[in-house]
Amino acid sequence: MAETPSNTKKLYIKTYGCQMNVYDSERMAEALGGSGYTEVSSPEEADMILLNTCHIREKAAEKVYSELGRYKDLKLANPDLKIGVAGCVAQAEGEEIMRRQPMVDLVVGPQSYHRLPELEAKAGHGQKALDTDFPEEDKFEKLKARPKAKRAPAAFLTVQEGCDKFCAFCVVPYTRGAEVSRPVERVLAEARDLVERGVREITLLGQNVNAYHGAAKGGTWGLAQLIRELAKVDGLERIRFTTSHPNDMEDDLIAAHGDCGKLMPYLHLPVQSGSDKILKAMNRKHTAEEYLRLIERIRAARPDIAMSGDFIVGFPGETDQDFEDTMSLVREVKYASAFSFKYSPRPGTPAAEKETKMIEPDVASERLYRLQELITAQQHAFQDAMVGREVSVLFERKGRMPGQMVGKSEYLHAVHITDDVDVGEIARVRITESGPNSLGGVLLR
């Protein structure tokens, strides 16, 4: 067996949070690849450990400090080991990370990770490296071309970053910055490159992806126009996008769900609350009724669409009636899936600065339990309705059982069969069973 070249360095990346962080981690690994790094699967093997962090969940920063504490013995055993923190916690905490954890060698925000090779070189000379700027240059343009290795059949592609909505509970405008859209031609070029390497499904990513307005010849394109152009790419069979804001679901994007065959019938459209009072306190700038009417228009364009959403319960000032309004909205929409969380303050956000009394933890927990019971029942009902139907499945990997293959339906359900299909194949499957989190079926020849 050939030995690994002595100049090859090993990189371990731990990724927290959203799909955009998954995409960012891929690009960080590629950026450091030019400095001689190859990825490994455990921190014990690494010459550099990089935590790509998320600031959305409760106590996000403390979880990062706890994770860093686990690497203390590795650093003591190997003083040459480099430890870095990237992503949104890095952006929010900055120098505080290095103060609290002196063993950290570099800190880089989500808008500066194209500078990782320079920061790594600086850390390699024994200097602390910190970059949490919002640089003017396009980080995607500064990154090296992606390597031509074969890819999994489904991939993420970031088209938009940042947010101008300033929801009262959210840190994104402060950690990712203002809304910025990538130029159309650069998105198309990256999509074609992914398809050349075996990708058949692309999910377009953005903190507020349907606010996309990318520069193009002759003007600016919205997300619907970009999707229709991507649909012309030979070999790209499926297109998805996430995450969207209700206020940016424009008419042409709604229409695309009905007339663009490659756009999958699944839409994640967070509402957060069914109470107008709470929506106003959250600075959402839409009402529950406006959201419901929007859902009607989307379903008129694509009646079978699977709707997903986000909810926050226990937001400061939420009464029993406010919560019941949320439950009523969920019953009316009938979600295929949804994510729900108890409110927890994020330092620096408007909601955290207000003196509105927090909801008692046991009250918030009881509300969350009731909401999740309802959402789970709706999810199971949507899945159960698939039994007997034929769906199109993109097979992505082998399953846990012998001969089993697993893929995703157009509705984003995990589907497993026991049959001989190739990874990357799209095939028709008749659904025969509905499990807690997946569907089983038989291949149709």
Legacy VTK file of the C-alpha trace (Angstrom):
# vtk DataFile Version 3.0
C-alpha trace
ASCII
DATASET POLYDATA
POINTS 445 float
0.000 0.000 0.000
1.334 3.423 -0.917
2.182 5.636 2.026
0.449 8.972 2.548
2.807 11.773 1.464
4.545 13.261 4.497
3.444 16.785 3.555
-0.248 15.836 3.674
-2.030 17.372 6.657
-5.272 16.064 8.116
-8.396 18.157 8.696
-11.380 17.314 10.893
-14.470 19.529 10.517
-17.450 19.311 12.860
-20.520 21.017 11.411
-23.400 22.401 13.468
-26.770 23.724 12.328
-28.254 24.420 8.938
-27.706 23.132 5.415
-25.788 26.313 4.613
-23.211 25.330 7.206
-22.913 21.919 5.521
-22.215 23.722 2.237
-19.774 26.106 3.948
-17.890 23.189 5.519
-17.426 21.624 2.087
-16.011 24.876 0.752
-13.727 25.330 3.777
-12.330 21.833 3.255
-11.731 22.681 -0.395
-10.036 25.978 0.521
-7.689 24.219 2.944
-7.099 21.450 0.417
-4.881 23.908 -1.428
-2.745 24.101 1.717
-2.252 20.335 1.733
-5.137 19.227 3.949
-7.270 16.143 3.426
-10.367 15.406 5.517
-10.466 12.710 8.199
-13.394 11.378 10.203
-12.174 11.844 13.783
-10.457 14.642 15.743
-7.851 12.199 17.083
-6.392 11.853 13.570
-6.295 15.566 12.797
-3.582 18.180 12.403
-6.354 20.783 12.398
-9.770 20.688 14.062
-12.329 23.170 12.744
-15.726 23.723 14.360
-18.231 25.272 11.940
-20.749 26.694 14.371
-24.382 27.793 14.427
-25.853 30.482 16.682
-29.545 29.644 16.244
-30.102 27.027 18.931
-30.269 27.612 22.688
-26.920 28.024 24.480
-25.114 27.656 21.145
-21.945 29.406 22.334
-21.728 27.353 25.536
-22.009 24.143 23.528
-19.059 25.273 21.410
-16.953 26.023 24.514
-17.895 22.611 25.898
-16.830 20.942 22.638
-13.543 22.833 22.673
-12.923 21.600 26.213
-13.005 18.021 24.922
-9.984 18.753 22.726
-7.752 19.960 25.575
-6.026 16.598 25.988
-5.444 16.335 22.234
-3.792 19.757 22.243
-1.632 18.843 25.240
-0.541 15.616 23.545
0.139 17.411 20.257
1.090 21.100 20.665
1.260 21.413 16.854
-2.461 20.630 16.561
-4.335 23.671 15.242
-7.867 24.373 16.500
-10.207 26.778 14.734
-13.741 28.071 15.221
-15.763 29.181 12.185
-19.367 30.140 11.475
-21.929 32.211 13.304
-20.741 31.708 16.888
-17.281 32.754 15.687
-18.820 35.896 14.180
-20.790 36.700 17.331
-18.128 35.868 19.934
-14.927 36.885 18.095
-12.081 37.622 20.497
-14.084 36.241 23.436
-13.497 32.709 22.086
-9.739 33.155 22.174
-9.917 34.766 25.625
-11.952 31.915 27.100
-10.147 29.166 25.204
-6.482 30.170 24.664
-5.819 26.893 22.852
-7.884 28.167 19.891
-5.534 29.228 17.087
-7.917 30.827 14.621
-11.414 32.279 14.511
-13.151 33.056 11.212
-16.652 34.341 10.461
-18.948 32.928 7.776
-18.221 35.762 5.337
-14.426 35.365 5.548
-13.763 31.636 5.235
-12.186 32.118 1.791
-9.285 33.601 3.789
-8.753 30.346 5.721
-5.463 29.451 3.966
-3.957 32.791 5.027
-5.242 32.381 8.583
-3.935 28.814 8.744
-0.508 29.980 7.580
-0.515 32.683 10.250
-1.484 30.142 12.917
1.264 27.868 11.611
3.800 30.534 12.568
2.509 30.622 16.132
0.290 33.693 15.759
-3.364 33.963 16.727
-5.550 34.515 13.639
-8.915 36.309 13.841
-11.115 37.426 10.934
-14.752 38.317 11.546
-15.012 41.080 8.957
-17.755 41.474 6.377
-15.379 41.851 3.403
-16.495 43.607 0.250
-15.029 40.971 -2.062
-17.187 38.004 -3.125
-15.931 35.043 -1.096
-17.289 32.591 -3.672
-15.270 34.296 -6.416
-12.119 34.146 -4.278
-12.449 30.420 -3.575
-10.530 28.031 -5.770
-12.438 25.990 -8.351
-14.053 22.935 -6.812
-12.150 19.661 -7.283
-13.533 17.330 -9.934
-14.105 14.355 -7.626
-17.383 12.488 -8.080
-20.173 13.762 -5.827
-23.198 12.258 -4.121
-26.379 12.550 -6.221
-27.833 15.395 -4.099
-25.964 18.597 -3.258
-26.437 22.041 -1.718
-25.645 25.256 -3.559
-25.636 28.602 -1.747
-27.174 31.377 -3.864
-27.999 33.998 -1.222
-26.707 34.956 2.213
-27.733 37.286 4.987
-31.079 38.780 5.896
-32.628 42.248 6.022
-35.792 41.209 7.868
-34.490 41.694 11.453
-36.952 39.359 13.157
-36.776 40.207 16.861
-35.568 36.738 17.901
-32.952 36.161 15.191
-29.172 36.664 15.123
-28.713 36.072 11.376
-28.536 39.770 10.328
-25.757 40.241 12.887
-23.754 37.090 12.093
-24.308 36.729 8.335
-24.879 40.380 7.465
-27.173 42.034 4.942
-28.826 40.164 2.067
-26.408 39.441 -0.758
-27.202 37.373 -3.877
-24.645 35.620 -6.034
-24.585 36.567 -9.731
-26.631 34.295 -11.972
-23.746 33.109 -14.136
-21.688 32.018 -11.136
-24.609 30.024 -9.759
-25.205 28.382 -13.132
-21.512 27.576 -13.536
-21.347 25.899 -10.121
-24.546 23.973 -10.850
-23.176 22.685 -14.173
-19.957 21.672 -12.432
-21.895 19.731 -9.793
-23.930 17.943 -12.460
-20.739 17.001 -14.331
-19.607 15.252 -11.146
-22.751 13.170 -10.708
-25.219 15.462 -8.927
-28.832 15.041 -10.034
-30.591 17.138 -7.367
-29.591 20.590 -6.140
-31.030 22.436 -3.154
-30.571 26.197 -3.464
-29.665 27.702 -0.106
-30.084 31.081 1.506
-30.971 32.509 4.892
-33.792 34.142 2.972
-33.466 32.340 -0.339
-36.617 33.636 -2.011
-35.291 37.174 -1.602
-32.700 36.193 -4.231
-32.004 38.957 -6.749
-28.898 38.021 -8.689
-27.114 40.165 -11.233
-27.569 38.920 -14.803
-27.089 40.225 -18.310
-29.793 42.768 -18.908
-30.810 43.231 -15.290
-31.591 41.327 -12.108
-33.165 37.884 -11.813
-35.422 36.649 -9.042
-35.412 33.099 -7.724
-38.117 31.872 -10.110
-36.136 33.006 -13.156
-32.997 31.363 -11.784
-34.882 28.092 -11.191
-36.267 28.066 -14.709
-32.768 28.575 -16.123
-31.347 25.818 -13.919
-34.102 23.529 -15.183
-32.493 23.773 -18.640
-29.242 22.181 -17.376
-28.975 18.695 -18.885
-28.602 16.067 -16.193
-30.048 18.183 -13.397
-33.321 16.429 -12.652
-34.494 17.976 -9.373
-34.422 21.458 -7.833
-35.339 22.496 -4.287
-34.791 25.678 -2.254
-34.722 26.652 1.419
-35.338 28.690 3.599
-38.039 31.159 2.517
-39.814 34.124 4.067
-43.569 34.515 3.416
-43.138 38.166 2.398
-40.889 37.179 -0.516
-43.098 34.506 -2.102
-43.710 36.435 -5.299
-46.250 35.478 -7.969
-43.703 34.050 -10.413
-42.180 31.817 -7.722
-45.622 30.513 -6.787
-46.337 29.878 -10.463
-43.035 28.001 -10.849
-44.299 25.354 -8.438
-47.038 24.582 -10.934
-45.240 24.906 -14.261
-41.606 23.912 -13.623
-41.455 20.133 -13.632
-37.989 19.945 -12.064
-39.002 22.041 -9.042
-39.970 19.511 -6.387
-43.368 19.729 -4.608
-41.951 20.586 -1.186
-41.795 24.041 0.403
-40.391 25.083 3.761
-42.155 28.341 4.653
-41.729 29.377 8.315
-44.517 31.337 9.999
-43.288 31.146 13.645
-46.679 31.932 15.268
-50.377 31.970 14.517
-50.991 35.044 16.689
-50.937 38.458 15.028
-49.906 40.047 18.323
-46.872 37.758 18.599
-46.040 38.086 14.891
-45.931 41.860 15.361
-43.723 41.503 18.441
-41.457 39.235 16.389
-41.279 41.897 13.630
-42.436 39.352 11.051
-44.363 41.979 9.020
-47.163 39.600 8.003
-50.341 38.389 9.669
-51.584 34.865 10.217
-54.393 35.467 7.720
-51.955 36.674 5.061
-49.895 33.526 5.593
-52.949 31.290 5.251
-54.059 33.003 2.053
-50.519 32.574 0.697
-50.697 28.837 1.401
-53.981 28.724 -0.537
-52.332 30.345 -3.573
-49.371 27.971 -3.431
-51.667 24.941 -3.231
-53.740 26.271 -6.102
-50.556 26.210 -8.190
-49.439 22.776 -6.903
-52.228 20.932 -5.048
-50.042 18.029 -3.880
-47.274 20.191 -2.416
-45.793 19.131 0.947
-45.704 22.138 3.260
-43.177 22.535 6.067
-42.788 25.289 8.648
-41.038 26.634 11.757
-42.626 27.612 15.071
-41.423 29.324 18.229
-43.526 28.827 21.357
-43.214 30.737 24.602
-42.155 33.997 22.954
-42.240 36.799 25.573
-45.821 37.973 26.052
-47.435 34.856 24.521
-50.766 34.175 26.224
-52.798 30.977 26.219
-54.962 32.499 23.467
-51.887 33.397 21.379
-50.772 29.792 21.600
-54.237 28.515 20.683
-54.089 30.765 17.603
-50.901 28.947 16.609
-52.571 25.579 17.093
-55.509 26.721 14.943
-53.183 27.790 12.141
-51.375 24.429 12.225
-54.697 22.576 12.049
-55.744 24.639 9.047
-52.489 24.264 7.104
-51.984 20.518 7.754
-48.194 20.403 7.512
-46.255 17.480 6.076
-43.490 18.361 8.533
-42.505 21.242 10.786
-39.845 22.279 13.274
-40.786 23.760 16.650
-38.758 25.201 19.498
-39.128 26.965 22.818
-38.066 30.584 22.685
-34.675 31.337 24.191
-33.096 34.806 24.044
-30.144 35.467 21.765
-27.786 38.180 23.061
-27.907 41.308 20.922
-31.327 40.633 19.383
-34.229 43.055 19.999
-36.310 40.429 21.817
-33.481 39.781 24.276
-33.187 43.498 25.053
-36.882 44.000 25.849
-38.133 43.796 29.399
-41.208 41.750 28.470
-41.675 38.992 31.032
-40.457 35.589 29.948
-42.956 32.728 29.830
-42.579 30.252 32.686
-40.441 27.305 31.499
-43.003 24.656 32.450
-45.736 26.550 30.561
-43.543 26.851 27.464
-42.621 23.158 27.690
-46.281 22.100 27.934
-47.156 24.249 24.911
-44.253 22.814 22.910
-45.346 19.271 23.787
-48.894 19.921 22.579
-47.702 21.570 19.380
-45.275 18.768 18.572
-47.993 16.165 19.193
-50.174 17.907 16.598
-47.330 18.316 14.095
-46.321 14.658 14.499
-49.916 13.530 13.908
-50.067 15.627 10.723
-46.711 14.274 9.553
-47.884 10.690 10.030
-51.175 11.431 8.255
-49.301 12.855 5.255
-47.002 9.835 5.154
-49.829 7.330 5.593
-51.642 8.913 2.633
-48.664 7.911 0.473
-49.349 4.189 0.910
-50.548 2.790 -2.417
-49.221 5.759 -4.398
-46.391 5.758 -6.909
-43.556 8.192 -6.228
-40.286 9.100 -7.913
-37.240 8.299 -5.777
-33.653 9.496 -6.159
-31.540 6.745 -4.593
-28.659 8.136 -2.548
-27.104 5.308 -0.520
-27.254 1.752 0.730
-29.530 1.081 3.690
-28.803 -0.660 6.968
-30.389 -3.955 5.923
-28.812 -6.342 3.384
-29.790 -5.378 -0.175
-31.611 -2.250 0.995
-31.357 1.059 -0.892
-32.505 4.422 0.437
-33.454 7.609 -1.357
-35.722 10.639 -1.283
-39.114 11.063 -2.899
-40.135 14.289 -4.602
-41.892 15.155 -1.306
-38.593 14.751 0.613
-39.684 11.524 2.295
-36.977 8.976 2.996
-37.937 5.867 0.996
-36.333 2.422 1.288
-36.641 -0.611 -0.954
-34.949 -4.006 -1.143
-33.922 -4.237 -4.774
-31.011 -3.723 -7.139
-30.702 -0.042 -8.081
-27.687 2.193 -8.465
-26.819 5.215 -6.354
-27.921 8.222 -8.391
-30.719 6.378 -10.172
-34.201 7.914 -10.217
-36.902 5.251 -10.287
-40.634 4.821 -9.724
-41.612 3.154 -6.464
-44.998 2.034 -5.176
-45.285 2.832 -1.464
-46.377 -0.166 0.596
-45.737 0.950 4.179
-45.421 4.056 6.325
-43.018 4.031 9.267
-42.327 6.656 11.939
-39.866 8.614 9.785
-39.719 6.848 6.422
-41.675 5.003 3.745
-41.144 1.507 2.386
-41.927 0.449 -1.139
-41.354 -1.806 -4.119
-39.541 -0.909 -7.298
-41.641 -0.628 -10.435
-39.966 -2.025 -13.532
LINES 1 446
445 0 1 2 3 4 5 6 7 8 9 10 11 12 13 14 15 16 17 18 19 20 21 22 23 24 25 26 27 28 29 30 31 32 33 34 35 36 37 38 39 40 41 42 43 44 45 46 47 48 49 50 51 52 53 54 55 56 57 58 59 60 61 62 63 64 65 66 67 68 69 70 71 72 73 74 75 76 77 78 79 80 81 82 83 84 85 86 87 88 89 90 91 92 93 94 95 96 97 98 99 100 101 102 103 104 105 106 107 108 109 110 111 112 113 114 115 116 117 118 119 120 121 122 123 124 125 126 127 128 129 130 131 132 133 134 135 136 137 138 139 140 141 142 143 144 145 146 147 148 149 150 151 152 153 154 155 156 157 158 159 160 161 162 163 164 165 166 167 168 169 170 171 172 173 174 175 176 177 178 179 180 181 182 183 184 185 186 187 188 189 190 191 192 193 194 195 196 197 198 199 200 201 202 203 204 205 206 207 208 209 210 211 212 213 214 215 216 217 218 219 220 221 222 223 224 225 226 227 228 229 230 231 232 233 234 235 236 237 238 239 240 241 242 243 244 245 246 247 248 249 250 251 252 253 254 255 256 257 258 259 260 261 262 263 264 265 266 267 268 269 270 271 272 273 274 275 276 277 278 279 280 281 282 283 284 285 286 287 288 289 290 291 292 293 294 295 296 297 298 299 300 301 302 303 304 305 306 307 308 309 310 311 312 313 314 315 316 317 318 319 320 321 322 323 324 325 326 327 328 329 330 331 332 333 334 335 336 337 338 339 340 341 342 343 344 345 346 347 348 349 350 351 352 353 354 355 356 357 358 359 360 361 362 363 364 365 366 367 368 369 370 371 372 373 374 375 376 377 378 379 380 381 382 383 384 385 386 387 388 389 390 391 392 393 394 395 396 397 398 399 400 401 402 403 404 405 406 407 408 409 410 411 412 413 414 415 416 417 418 419 420 421 422 423 424 425 426 427 428 429 430 431 432 433 434 435 436 437 438 439 440 441 442 443 444
